[in-house]
Amino acid sequence: MIHHQGQNARIPKPRWLRRPLPAGPEYESVRRLLKRSRLHTVCQEAKCPNLWECFSQRTATFLIMGSFCTRNCRFCAVAHGPSGPPDPGEPARVAEAAQRLGLRYVVITSVTRDDLPDGGAGFFAETIKEIQQRMPDALVEVLVPDFQGNADALQTVMKARPDVLNHNLETVPRLYPLVRPQALYHRSLELLKLAREFDSTIPTKSGLMLGLGEFPREIEKTLEDLLVAGCSMLTLGQYLQPSKEHTQVERFIPPEEFDNWKETSHRKGFLQVASGPFVRSSYHAKDLYEGLRH
């Protein structure tokens, strides 16, 4: 049963979700570089629990087209509200920052921009192009919104030839009205299917948050749906409530249960799976991709 905000107190975090924050000069160096470059990261805007670890390892996931999302998903900490037009200089600044960080694998995501005719697809393509020109040996993964089902927008991104096309289902279909009220489960599935039809050489990836009240059989059915859509890479992580205004955590999944889901996912046919309490869409994304290629 899903609780509505304010109905119950938050469940205390278990021991496996407590860890020391790494400190050091690299974290501050990355933070300053991003601030000087006037760039956003999903690490910061979405309050990712891995922010300290990733910044300390000089890596980050770039968030393009501003920091305000046109949607207001009940699980996400990214700010909701109107945005101005995308900054035409941002793609070049992303590429420059990626080069300065020494990234060999660059992950790009965005706020959802339902206010733009193509949902920001052209901006994704331009950012990919800038990275490819400045860093021809780097790999690029894009985590895209659903583009409101616009197949032409998706094709714009695919033609720019990212190395991985990622789009998260986030949760099981029953929970969409509560967790993702402005999204449609089958629309997201169709996007992943279309991506494979447009270019079968580009692997597709998706992710789910666990702990929102989903049942095991619902998770299994969603995994099967993803495989039918041609998805070969999967991330499974623990949902963490960003604030009291967001959907509450129904359950904290023990690490051994995440291990079981990893085994189940491989058995069903996924080629690469990252599954654990702290796993997020772009967490150790390079390792997942390299595993696919070996």
C-alpha positions as CSV (number, residue, x, y, z in Angstrom):
1,M,0.0,0.0,0.0
2,I,1.4,3.4,-1.0
3,H,1.2,6.1,1.7
4,H,0.4,9.7,0.7
5,Q,2.7,12.4,2.0
6,G,2.3,13.3,5.6
7,Q,0.2,10.2,6.4
8,N,3.1,8.3,8.1
9,A,6.5,9.1,9.4
10,R,9.5,8.2,7.3
11,I,11.0,4.7,7.7
12,P,14.4,5.0,9.4
13,K,17.3,4.2,7.0
14,P,18.9,0.8,7.6
15,R,22.6,0.3,8.3
16,W,23.4,-0.6,4.7
17,L,22.4,2.8,3.5
18,R,24.7,4.6,5.8
19,R,28.2,5.3,4.6
20,P,31.0,7.9,5.3
21,L,31.3,10.7,2.8
22,P,34.6,10.7,1.0
23,A,36.4,14.0,1.4
24,G,39.3,15.5,-0.5
25,P,40.5,18.1,-3.0
26,E,39.1,16.4,-6.1
27,Y,35.5,16.8,-4.9
28,E,35.9,20.6,-4.5
29,S,37.8,20.8,-7.8
30,V,35.0,19.2,-9.7
31,R,32.4,21.4,-8.0
32,R,34.3,24.6,-8.8
33,L,34.8,23.5,-12.4
34,L,31.1,22.9,-12.9
35,K,30.2,26.2,-11.3
36,R,32.7,28.2,-13.4
37,S,31.4,26.4,-16.5
38,R,27.8,27.3,-15.6
39,L,26.8,23.7,-15.9
40,H,24.3,21.6,-14.0
41,T,24.6,17.9,-13.0
42,V,21.9,15.5,-12.2
43,C,24.2,14.5,-9.3
44,Q,23.5,17.8,-7.6
45,E,20.0,18.7,-8.8
46,A,18.6,15.2,-8.0
47,K,20.4,14.9,-4.7
48,C,22.1,11.7,-5.7
49,P,23.6,9.7,-2.8
50,N,26.7,9.0,-4.9
51,L,27.6,12.6,-5.5
52,W,30.5,12.7,-3.1
53,E,31.9,9.5,-4.4
54,C,31.6,10.4,-8.1
55,F,32.9,13.9,-7.8
56,S,35.8,12.6,-5.7
57,Q,36.6,10.3,-8.7
58,R,36.4,13.3,-11.1
59,T,33.2,12.1,-12.8
60,A,29.7,13.6,-13.1
61,T,26.5,13.2,-15.1
62,F,25.7,16.4,-17.0
63,L,22.2,17.8,-16.9
64,I,21.5,19.9,-20.0
65,M,18.8,22.5,-20.9
66,G,18.6,24.1,-17.5
67,S,17.7,22.9,-14.0
68,F,13.9,23.3,-14.1
69,C,11.8,20.4,-15.3
70,T,8.4,20.9,-17.0
71,R,7.1,17.8,-15.2
72,N,6.7,17.2,-11.5
73,C,7.4,13.5,-10.9
74,R,6.6,12.4,-7.3
75,F,10.0,10.7,-6.8
76,C,12.4,13.3,-8.3
77,A,14.2,16.2,-6.5
78,V,14.9,18.2,-9.7
79,A,13.1,21.5,-9.5
80,H,9.8,22.0,-11.4
81,G,8.9,25.2,-13.1
82,P,9.1,27.2,-16.3
83,S,12.5,27.4,-18.1
84,G,13.8,29.8,-20.6
85,P,15.2,28.7,-24.0
86,P,18.2,26.4,-23.8
87,D,21.6,28.1,-23.8
88,P,23.1,27.6,-27.3
89,G,26.6,27.7,-25.7
90,E,25.9,24.9,-23.3
91,P,26.9,21.9,-25.6
92,A,30.4,23.3,-26.2
93,R,30.8,24.0,-22.4
94,V,29.7,20.4,-21.6
95,A,32.3,19.1,-24.0
96,E,35.0,21.4,-22.6
97,A,34.2,20.4,-19.0
98,A,34.2,16.7,-19.9
99,Q,37.7,17.1,-21.5
100,R,39.0,19.0,-18.5
101,L,37.7,16.2,-16.2
102,G,39.5,13.7,-18.4
103,L,36.4,11.7,-19.0
104,R,36.6,8.8,-21.4
105,Y,32.9,8.0,-20.9
106,V,30.5,10.9,-20.8
107,V,26.9,10.6,-19.6
108,I,24.4,13.3,-20.6
109,T,20.9,13.6,-19.4
110,S,18.4,16.5,-19.3
111,V,15.4,17.9,-17.5
112,T,12.2,17.1,-19.4
113,R,11.3,20.0,-21.8
114,D,7.8,19.4,-22.9
115,D,7.7,23.1,-23.8
116,L,10.1,22.6,-26.7
117,P,8.7,21.3,-30.1
118,D,11.3,18.4,-30.2
119,G,11.5,18.0,-26.5
120,G,15.2,19.0,-26.6
121,A,16.3,16.2,-29.0
122,G,18.2,18.6,-31.2
123,F,20.1,19.9,-28.1
124,F,21.0,16.3,-27.2
125,A,22.3,15.8,-30.7
126,E,24.3,19.0,-30.6
127,T,25.9,18.1,-27.3
128,I,26.9,14.6,-28.6
129,K,28.4,16.3,-31.7
130,E,30.5,18.7,-29.6
131,I,31.8,15.9,-27.4
132,Q,32.7,13.8,-30.4
133,Q,34.5,16.6,-32.1
134,R,36.5,17.6,-29.0
135,M,37.1,14.1,-27.7
136,P,36.8,11.7,-30.6
137,D,37.9,8.7,-28.5
138,A,35.4,9.3,-25.8
139,L,32.2,7.3,-25.4
140,V,28.8,9.0,-24.9
141,E,25.8,7.7,-23.1
142,V,22.5,9.7,-23.2
143,L,19.7,9.3,-20.7
144,V,16.7,10.8,-22.5
145,P,13.2,11.8,-21.6
146,D,10.2,10.2,-23.5
147,F,9.9,13.2,-25.9
148,Q,6.1,12.7,-25.5
149,G,6.3,9.8,-27.9
150,N,7.8,11.9,-30.8
151,A,9.5,9.4,-33.0
152,D,11.2,12.1,-35.1
153,A,12.8,13.5,-31.9
154,L,14.1,10.2,-30.9
155,Q,15.5,9.7,-34.4
156,T,17.3,13.0,-34.2
157,V,19.2,11.7,-31.1
158,M,19.9,8.3,-32.7
159,K,21.4,9.9,-35.8
160,A,23.9,11.6,-33.6
161,R,25.1,8.1,-32.7
162,P,25.5,8.0,-29.0
163,D,27.2,4.8,-27.8
164,V,24.3,4.0,-25.4
165,L,20.7,5.2,-25.4
166,N,19.2,5.1,-21.9
167,H,15.6,5.8,-20.9
168,N,14.3,4.8,-17.5
169,L,11.0,3.2,-16.9
170,E,11.6,4.1,-13.2
171,T,8.8,1.8,-11.8
172,V,6.1,-0.7,-12.6
173,P,3.0,0.3,-14.6
174,R,0.6,0.2,-11.6
175,L,2.5,2.9,-9.8
176,Y,2.8,5.4,-12.7
177,P,-0.2,7.5,-11.7
178,L,1.3,8.1,-8.3
179,V,5.1,8.2,-9.2
180,R,5.1,9.5,-12.8
181,P,1.7,11.1,-13.4
182,Q,2.7,12.9,-16.5
183,A,4.4,9.8,-18.1
184,L,3.0,6.7,-19.7
185,Y,4.5,3.3,-19.2
186,H,3.9,2.0,-22.7
187,R,5.1,5.2,-24.2
188,S,8.5,4.7,-22.5
189,L,8.6,1.1,-23.6
190,E,7.8,2.1,-27.2
191,L,10.7,4.6,-27.1
192,L,13.2,1.9,-26.2
193,K,11.7,-0.4,-28.9
194,L,11.9,2.4,-31.6
195,A,15.5,3.1,-30.7
196,R,16.4,-0.5,-31.5
197,E,14.5,-0.3,-34.8
198,F,16.2,3.0,-35.8
199,D,19.7,1.6,-35.1
200,S,20.2,-1.9,-33.7
201,T,23.9,-1.3,-33.3
202,I,23.3,1.2,-30.4
203,P,22.5,-0.7,-27.2
204,T,19.6,0.4,-25.0
205,K,19.5,0.6,-21.3
206,S,16.8,1.3,-18.7
207,G,16.4,1.4,-14.9
208,L,14.0,0.8,-12.1
209,M,13.8,2.2,-8.5
210,L,12.7,-0.4,-6.0
211,G,11.0,0.2,-2.7
212,L,8.0,2.2,-3.9
213,G,5.5,-0.6,-3.1
214,E,5.9,-2.8,-6.2
215,F,5.4,-6.5,-6.0
216,P,8.0,-9.1,-7.1
217,R,5.8,-10.4,-10.0
218,E,5.3,-6.8,-11.2
219,I,9.1,-6.3,-11.3
220,E,9.5,-9.6,-13.2
221,K,6.8,-8.6,-15.8
222,T,8.5,-5.2,-16.2
223,L,11.9,-6.9,-16.9
224,E,10.2,-9.1,-19.4
225,D,8.6,-6.1,-21.1
226,L,12.1,-4.4,-21.3
227,L,13.6,-7.5,-22.9
228,V,10.8,-7.7,-25.5
229,A,11.6,-4.0,-26.3
230,G,15.2,-5.0,-27.0
231,C,16.8,-3.6,-23.9
232,S,20.1,-5.3,-23.0
233,M,21.4,-3.2,-20.0
234,L,19.6,-2.7,-16.7
235,T,20.1,-0.7,-13.5
236,L,18.1,-1.5,-10.3
237,G,18.5,0.8,-7.3
238,Q,16.8,1.8,-4.0
239,Y,14.3,4.7,-4.1
240,L,15.2,7.3,-1.5
241,Q,12.7,10.0,-0.6
242,P,14.3,13.4,-1.4
243,S,11.9,15.4,0.9
244,K,8.7,15.0,2.9
245,E,6.8,16.4,-0.2
246,H,7.8,13.4,-2.3
247,T,6.4,9.8,-2.4
248,Q,7.4,7.9,0.7
249,V,9.6,4.9,0.7
250,E,7.5,1.8,1.3
251,R,10.4,-0.6,1.9
252,F,14.2,-0.6,2.0
253,I,15.4,-3.5,0.0
254,P,18.3,-5.5,1.6
255,P,21.5,-5.9,-0.5
256,E,21.1,-9.6,-0.8
257,E,17.7,-9.1,-2.4
258,F,19.3,-6.8,-5.0
259,D,21.8,-9.6,-5.7
260,N,18.9,-11.9,-6.3
261,W,17.3,-9.5,-8.7
262,K,20.6,-9.3,-10.6
263,E,20.7,-13.0,-10.9
264,T,17.1,-13.1,-12.1
265,S,17.7,-10.3,-14.6
266,H,20.7,-12.2,-16.1
267,R,18.7,-15.4,-16.2
268,K,15.9,-13.7,-18.1
269,G,18.3,-12.4,-20.7
270,F,19.8,-9.0,-19.8
271,L,23.5,-8.9,-20.8
272,Q,24.6,-6.3,-18.2
273,V,23.0,-5.5,-14.9
274,A,23.9,-3.2,-12.0
275,S,21.8,-3.9,-9.0
276,G,22.2,-2.5,-5.5
277,P,20.9,0.0,-3.0
278,F,23.1,2.8,-4.3
279,V,22.9,2.0,-8.0
280,R,21.6,4.8,-10.2
281,S,21.2,5.2,-14.0
282,S,24.8,6.4,-14.6
283,Y,26.5,4.9,-11.6
284,H,29.6,3.1,-12.9
285,A,28.0,3.4,-16.4
286,K,31.4,2.9,-18.1
287,D,31.9,-0.5,-16.4
288,L,28.5,-1.6,-17.5
289,Y,29.2,-0.6,-21.1
290,E,32.6,-2.2,-21.1
291,G,31.1,-5.5,-19.8
292,L,28.7,-5.5,-22.7
293,R,31.6,-5.3,-25.2
294,H,33.7,-8.1,-23.7
